[in-house]
Amino acid sequence: LRELCVTGVLANESHLDYAGDAWRADGDIVDIAFLVFAKKFGLSLNGVREERRRRKLIPYESERAFSGSINGDSNEAHFYVKGSPEKILEASTWMQLDGEAVGIDRPRIEGQFNELARQGYRVIALAKRPHDLEGEGVEPELRDLVFLGMVAMIDPVRPEAKEAIERCRSGGIEVAMVTGDHPATARAIGAELGLCELDSVVVTGSMIRAATETGRDKVRELILPARVFARIEPMQKELIVETFMEDGHFVAVTGDGVNDAPAMRRANAGVAMGKSGTDVAKEAADLIITDDNFASIVAGVEQGRIVYNNIRK
């Protein structure tokens, strides 16, 4: 468990400090969650980072599906990674069991991962391996990893979100969820929000990639009926927006990350989150929601329609 926490701290691009009377966090919410996890375990974040000096950071990108860090010196260095369980598991040869590396039990890990995803959890896998700074330099390969474990986290659905989606429908507005999470996680959250059923097909990035190679008609046939999308890359988000717009829809996109910016810029209306949103997302948006609440967007549409109707009268 300690190695799991240490890996979560080192393969990390965020910061967490206690300033005065409150905690101050900066960075991706998932990275921050790992720092909180380590603090609750009793680790000193600065102590871990000073003990194992960083030599190179591999930042997270959705196409890469993992982030990593090389830490240590020429005597002893390690490559620490965290990312999607599929990606990390594929690159792992060993697993940590009772403090020792043993042959990896893939069926067991995959079973745990799929069960957590079905319950709506976002699952992050962590692993490491020794790294030879002299032989390999600072350009690591994702191979021969020792699988340390998985961390499951959940961003609870706001109580008012489902009602807001129902109000959208009654007002002639369709809602779709586009996420980078695992399809089972997306399906569970989508079902909770009333966007799909528990047995509905979730459109994935790989399905869109395969359809793109077949032709534009196949892409339209795949995207237009769908309301839940998972493991989607940034450029595919933009493609989803374009497809709905070409079908005659007026499209608004909400988001908070750098990966959402292309789709927000392409849409008829981009709506950024004011609290958690990155500067890139805010700059790409037409509107900024100060309370990060989807229900506020719905309330804004209602008020806008009232004003518009009054002006027409």
C-alpha positions, -999 to +999 in steps of 0.1 A: +000+000+000+029+023+008+044+017-027+010+024-042+009+058-025+045+066-034+038+058-070+007+080-070+027+109-056+057+106-080+037+100-113+019+132-106+017+167-120-003+184-092+004+202-060-013+201-025-002+223+004-016+235+037-015+273+036-027+291+067-060+277+076-070+256+045-057+231+019-047+246-014-046+223-045-036+230-080-038+206-110-059+177-122-086+165-098-075+128-101-038+137-094-049+158-064-070+128-051-038+107-051-019+133-031-048+134-006-047+096-005-009+097+003-014+123+031-042+102+047-017+073+046+007+094+066+033+102+039+051+135+036+047+146-001+079+167+000+097+139+018+088+114-009+098+137-037+131+147-020+140+110-012+134+100-049+145+129-071+127+132-104+148+129-135+120+130-161+082+135-161+060+119-188+027+140-186-007+124-190-022+125-225-054+108-234-038+092-265-011+078-242-035+067-214-008+070-187+015+093-169+049+085-155+080+096-138+116+085-136+130+090-101+163+082-084+200+083-093+225+063-112+227+038-083+190+031-081+162+046-103+127+035-110+100+042-136+067+049-118+035+049-139-003+053-134-030+051-160-058+031-175-059-005-162-060-019-198-028+000-207-009-008-175-020-044-173-009-050-209+026-037-201+029-056-168+048-089-164+048-092-126+026-082-097+034-072-061+022-098-035+033-098+001+062-075-008+075-098-036+072-097-073+054-128-086+039-137-120+009-116-128-026-130-124-044-112-152-079-129-150-081-120-112-071-083-118-094-079-148-123-094-128-117-069-100-114-040-125-145-049-144-166-052-112-154-018-100-161-002-134-197-017-134-203+000-101-195+034-116-159+038-103-131+054-122-102+029-118-066+039-121-038+012-121-003+018-108+030+000-115+067+005-115+100-011-127+137-006-122+152+019-147+188+019-158+196+056-163+230+048-180+216+021-203+182+035-211+187+072-205+156+091-196+133+078-224+115+049-207+096+021-225+063+009-210+073-028-205+081-054-179+062-035-152+055-047-117+017-042-112+012-026-077-025-024-076-056-003-085-073+027-070-110+032-074-125+067-071-159+081-078-171+116-086-207+114-072-235+125-094-251+156-080-287+150-068-301+177-091-283+164-122-309+138-131-337+163-127-319+188-148-315+163-176-352+155-175-360+192-177-338+194-207-357+166-224-391+183-216-377+215-232-366+197-264-329+195-255-310+161-258-281+154-235-251+132-242-222+122-220-187+121-235-159+108-212-125+092-212-136+066-186-140+029-192-173+020-210-186+001-179-181+031-157-197+054-183-227+030-186-232+029-149-232+067-145-253+071-177-279+048-163-280+066-130-285+099-149-312+083-171-291+087-203-291+050-211-300+016-198-277-008-180-276-030-211-272-002-236-243-001-260-217+026-252-199+040-282-161+039-276-132+057-292-120+025-309-155+020-324-154+056-338-119+050-351-130+018-370-161+036-384-139+065-396-119+041-417-152+028-433-166+062-442-186+093-431-219+075-433-208+048-409-197+075-384-230+092-386-249+059-381-228+052-350-228+086-333-263+101-339-283+075-319-258+073-290-260+093-258-231+078-239-195+078-252-165+064-234-127+062-239-130+092-262-099+111-274-099+150-277-102+150-315-130+125-314-149+148-291-147+174-319-159+148-344-189+140-323-198+177-321-194+181-359-215+150-366-244+164-345-241+198-361-241+184-396-274+167-387-289+201-380-286+202-343-275+233-324-248+219-301-235+232-268-205+215-251-196+218-214-162+209-201-133+218-178-101+203-192-076+210-219-090+180-238-124+196-240-112+228-256-113+216-293-149+204-290-160+236-271-144+258-297-161+238-326-196+238-310-222+265-314-218+273-277-189+263-254-196+264-217-166+261-193-166+254-156-155+284-136-141+266-104-125+235-118-119+246-154-085+251-169-074+284-184-074+268-219-110+256-214-122+290-202-105+308-232-121+284-256-156+289-241-184+313-249-198+311-214-183+303-179-205+287-152-192+300-118-206+271-097-197+242-120-232+229-118-250+215-149-284+225-134-272+262-136-269+258-174-305+244-176-317+273-154-299+298-177-316+283-208-350+286-190-344+323-181-331+330-216-362+316-232-384+337-209-365+369-219-366+360-256-404+353-255-410+385-236-391+405-262-411+389-290-443+397-272 
